[in-house]
Structures are given as C-alpha cells and as structure tokens.
Amino acid sequence: MITLDVLCARFTRLDPDDLRRWIAEGHVRCEVEAGAPCFREIDVERVRLILELRHDLAVNEEALPVVLSLLDQIYALRRRLKQLGAAEDEAPSASA
C-alpha cells in the first residue's frame, strides 16, 4: 500500500486537493489505514491515467467522468473477450 505522501512524491504534478476530489467523486479508490488514505498499485495507476488525461491530453474536469467511464467499459470488454477466448480454447473440439 502506498501513502498519500508517497503518491504525491511519485507524481510531482499531483495536487493533493485534486486527489481528494477524485476520491470523493469515485474516480480513485483508497483504503484507510491508521486514519490515513492508502492506495493499492491499481489505484496508483488510475491516478497516473487521470494525470495523463488531464495534463497530456487536456481532458477537462467536466469531461473526466465520461472519459473514465468509457475507458472502464473498454477494459471490461477486453477482460470479457479474454475470458471468452480462454473458455473457447478449453472447450472440447467438435472434430475430436
């Protein structure tokens, strides 16, 4: 688990107030340990994604929920397709 201070040190352009807002809006998840927010690696990558969207691709704060939702849908579909492909590979062949 990564603390808020470590996360902010890792991403120098991360504003702690922005992160708190993203948590409140449900864009980023955190767990609380000893009264302080802590982040799993997947949540750290979510912060990296949001920073790239905001700074590198100039996605504004109002569009951020839509873009994140669409990306989440794409990732969910990719996982589902991978599962279907794996199930198909495991299914007995009709010609066998």
Backbone as CSV, one residue per row, in Angstrom:
resi,resn,N_x,N_y,N_z,CA_x,CA_y,CA_z,C_x,C_y,C_z
1,MET,0.841,-1.169,0.000,0.000,0.000,0.000,0.896,1.246,0.000
2,ILE,0.422,2.251,-0.691,1.185,3.491,-0.847,0.429,4.618,-0.144
3,THR,1.142,5.402,0.623,0.513,6.500,1.344,0.319,7.706,0.433
4,LEU,-0.481,8.639,0.883,-0.724,9.871,0.134,0.574,10.629,-0.107
5,ASP,1.434,10.698,0.897,2.705,11.425,0.748,3.589,10.778,-0.307
6,VAL,3.661,9.463,-0.305,4.481,8.752,-1.298,3.889,8.951,-2.694
7,LEU,2.572,8.903,-2.784,1.907,9.098,-4.069,2.198,10.491,-4.619
8,CYS,2.096,11.500,-3.775,2.371,12.879,-4.208,3.847,13.063,-4.571
9,ALA,4.731,12.348,-3.890,6.153,12.422,-4.233,6.416,11.737,-5.571
10,ARG,5.685,10.668,-5.854,5.857,9.941,-7.109,5.382,10.768,-8.296
11,PHE,4.271,11.477,-8.120,3.702,12.297,-9.189,3.770,13.757,-8.753
12,THR,4.824,14.439,-9.166,5.045,15.808,-8.699,3.951,16.769,-9.152
13,ARG,3.260,16.467,-10.224,2.196,17.361,-10.683,0.836,17.035,-10.049
14,LEU,0.817,16.100,-9.129,-0.417,15.724,-8.443,-0.699,16.703,-7.309
15,ASP,-1.841,17.333,-7.378,-2.301,18.226,-6.318,-3.124,17.396,-5.343
16,PRO,-2.748,17.374,-4.059,-3.497,16.569,-3.086,-4.989,16.922,-3.034
17,ASP,-5.329,18.188,-3.264,-6.748,18.571,-3.281,-7.472,17.937,-4.462
18,ASP,-6.798,17.864,-5.619,-7.393,17.187,-6.776,-7.621,15.713,-6.461
19,LEU,-6.629,15.086,-5.840,-6.747,13.667,-5.495,-7.914,13.446,-4.541
20,ARG,-8.039,14.297,-3.542,-9.160,14.162,-2.600,-10.496,14.299,-3.326
21,ARG,-10.574,15.206,-4.285,-11.806,15.382,-5.067,-12.074,14.139,-5.908
22,TRP,-11.042,13.579,-6.534,-11.210,12.380,-7.356,-11.682,11.203,-6.499
23,ILE,-11.184,11.140,-5.271,-11.642,10.084,-4.355,-13.109,10.310,-4.010
24,ALA,-13.458,11.548,-3.672,-14.844,11.874,-3.304,-15.810,11.605,-4.448
25,GLU,-15.354,11.843,-5.680,-16.196,11.636,-6.860,-16.184,10.195,-7.336
26,GLY,-15.371,9.347,-6.724,-15.339,7.934,-7.075,-14.435,7.589,-8.245
27,HIS,-13.612,8.525,-8.686,-12.697,8.237,-9.797,-11.498,7.416,-9.341
28,VAL,-11.120,7.564,-8.074,-9.978,6.853,-7.490,-10.447,6.246,-6.175
29,ARG,-9.991,5.039,-5.908,-10.333,4.373,-4.650,-9.128,4.399,-3.720
30,CYS,-9.422,4.447,-2.451,-8.354,4.327,-1.461,-8.897,3.561,-0.265
31,GLU,-7.983,3.061,0.514,-8.330,2.421,1.770,-7.746,3.276,2.882
32,VAL,-8.312,3.184,4.056,-7.817,3.962,5.179,-7.122,3.035,6.152
33,GLU,-5.858,3.345,6.428,-5.077,2.586,7.403,-4.529,3.571,8.420
34,ALA,-4.808,3.321,9.681,-4.363,4.192,10.773,-4.825,5.635,10.541
35,GLY,-6.013,5.776,9.972,-6.591,7.097,9.760,-6.082,7.841,8.548
36,ALA,-5.210,7.223,7.769,-4.635,7.886,6.595,-4.995,7.104,5.332
37,PRO,-5.229,7.829,4.226,-5.535,7.127,2.978,-4.316,6.388,2.439
38,CYS,-4.550,5.181,1.958,-3.508,4.364,1.335,-4.047,3.828,0.020
39,PHE,-3.146,3.595,-0.913,-3.540,3.243,-2.269,-2.851,1.963,-2.712
40,ARG,-3.631,1.087,-3.351,-3.073,-0.115,-3.977,-2.440,0.291,-5.303
41,GLU,-1.637,-0.586,-5.850,-0.933,-0.267,-7.100,-1.913,0.040,-8.238
42,ILE,-3.042,-0.670,-8.292,-4.018,-0.405,-9.347,-4.594,1.007,-9.215
43,ASP,-4.740,1.478,-7.977,-5.246,2.827,-7.757,-4.191,3.871,-8.125
44,VAL,-2.932,3.534,-7.889,-1.837,4.416,-8.298,-1.843,4.568,-9.812
45,GLU,-2.061,3.472,-10.522,-2.119,3.537,-11.983,-3.327,4.346,-12.461
46,ARG,-4.417,4.276,-11.708,-5.600,5.087,-12.037,-5.260,6.572,-11.901
47,VAL,-4.513,6.926,-10.859,-4.073,8.318,-10.686,-3.189,8.719,-11.861
48,ARG,-2.276,7.826,-12.255,-1.402,8.118,-13.407,-2.247,8.366,-14.665
49,LEU,-3.252,7.538,-14.886,-4.135,7.695,-16.041,-4.834,9.051,-16.003
50,ILE,-5.391,9.412,-14.856,-6.098,10.689,-14.750,-5.147,11.851,-14.999
51,LEU,-3.939,11.765,-14.459,-2.965,12.834,-14.697,-2.618,12.948,-16.179
52,GLU,-2.463,11.811,-16.848,-2.183,11.837,-18.287,-3.362,12.430,-19.054
53,LEU,-4.567,12.040,-18.692,-5.744,12.600,-19.360,-5.820,14.106,-19.151
54,ARG,-5.607,14.542,-17.920,-5.735,15.965,-17.593,-4.619,16.799,-18.210
55,HIS,-3.375,16.351,-18.057,-2.239,17.179,-18.444,-1.752,16.921,-19.870
56,ASP,-1.651,15.674,-20.256,-1.105,15.354,-21.582,-2.157,15.471,-22.681
57,LEU,-3.394,15.094,-22.374,-4.450,15.107,-23.380,-5.449,16.248,-23.185
58,ALA,-5.245,17.058,-22.149,-6.059,18.256,-21.886,-7.553,17.940,-21.728
59,VAL,-7.858,16.816,-21.098,-9.249,16.486,-20.791,-9.655,17.337,-19.587
60,ASN,-10.719,18.109,-19.739,-11.115,18.984,-18.631,-11.858,18.205,-17.558
61,GLU,-12.015,18.840,-16.411,-12.610,18.185,-15.244,-14.044,17.719,-15.509
62,GLU,-14.792,18.466,-16.317,-16.177,18.094,-16.612,-16.263,16.856,-17.495
63,ALA,-15.299,16.675,-18.382,-15.304,15.529,-19.294,-14.673,14.292,-18.670
64,LEU,-13.941,14.474,-17.597,-13.210,13.365,-16.994,-14.095,12.164,-16.640
65,PRO,-15.259,12.348,-15.995,-16.093,11.177,-15.679,-16.528,10.393,-16.918
66,VAL,-16.818,11.084,-17.993,-17.250,10.412,-19.222,-16.102,9.602,-19.810
67,VAL,-14.929,10.209,-19.881,-13.769,9.528,-20.449,-13.395,8.321,-19.596
68,LEU,-13.386,8.485,-18.287,-13.060,7.361,-17.409,-14.080,6.237,-17.541
69,SER,-15.356,6.589,-17.644,-16.399,5.577,-17.808,-16.200,4.802,-19.104
70,LEU,-15.913,5.504,-20.179,-15.681,4.833,-21.467,-14.458,3.931,-21.411
71,LEU,-13.384,4.399,-20.781,-12.194,3.562,-20.645,-12.480,2.336,-19.788
72,ASP,-13.240,2.505,-18.719,-13.615,1.366,-17.874,-14.414,0.341,-18.671
73,GLN,-15.313,0.815,-19.525,-16.102,-0.096,-20.356,-15.211,-0.853,-21.337
74,ILE,-14.251,-0.169,-21.917,-13.329,-0.820,-22.857,-12.527,-1.903,-22.137
75,TYR,-11.991,-1.573,-20.962,-11.214,-2.562,-20.214,-12.076,-3.756,-19.800
76,ALA,-13.322,-3.502,-19.403,-14.228,-4.595,-19.030,-14.517,-5.484,-20.236
77,LEU,-14.723,-4.891,-21.388,-14.965,-5.680,-22.607,-13.736,-6.496,-22.987
78,ARG,-12.566,-5.913,-22.842,-11.341,-6.652,-23.146,-11.178,-7.853,-22.218
79,ARG,-11.469,-7.649,-20.911,-11.400,-8.776,-19.968,-12.394,-9.852,-20.353
80,ARG,-13.606,-9.444,-20.725,-14.654,-10.408,-21.099,-14.260,-11.186,-22.355
81,LEU,-13.722,-10.487,-23.338,-13.275,-11.163,-24.556,-12.145,-12.146,-24.260
82,LYS,-11.253,-11.766,-23.373,-10.160,-12.658,-22.998,-10.715,-13.911,-22.312
83,GLN,-11.705,-13.735,-21.428,-12.340,-14.874,-20.768,-13.024,-15.778,-21.774
84,LEU,-13.733,-15.172,-22.723,-14.416,-15.969,-23.749,-13.416,-16.733,-24.601
85,GLY,-12.308,-16.094,-24.931,-11.272,-16.761,-25.714,-10.662,-17.921,-24.953
86,ALA,-10.443,-17.728,-23.665,-9.887,-18.800,-22.841,-10.876,-19.949,-22.716
87,ALA,-12.160,-19.636,-22.555,-13.181,-20.678,-22.459,-13.281,-21.449,-23.769
88,GLU,-13.156,-20.750,-24.871,-13.220,-21.404,-26.184,-12.034,-22.330,-26.377
89,ASP,-10.856,-21.910,-25.913,-9.664,-22.743,-26.024,-9.772,-24.009,-25.183
90,GLU,-10.489,-23.923,-24.060,-10.646,-25.060,-23.166,-11.777,-25.987,-23.573
91,ALA,-12.689,-25.526,-24.403,-13.848,-26.341,-24.811,-13.371,-27.487,-25.703
92,PRO,-14.005,-28.656,-25.576,-13.639,-29.779,-26.439,-13.936,-29.448,-27.901
93,SER,-13.078,-29.902,-28.745,-13.237,-29.640,-30.176,-14.347,-30.511,-30.747
94,ALA,-15.132,-29.946,-31.672,-16.226,-30.690,-32.299,-15.700,-31.775,-33.218
95,SER,-14.475,-31.597,-33.715,-13.931,-32.576,-34.641,-13.203,-33.710,-33.931
96,ALA,-13.072,-33.608,-32.616,-12.316,-34.637,-31.874,-13.105,-35.884,-31.647
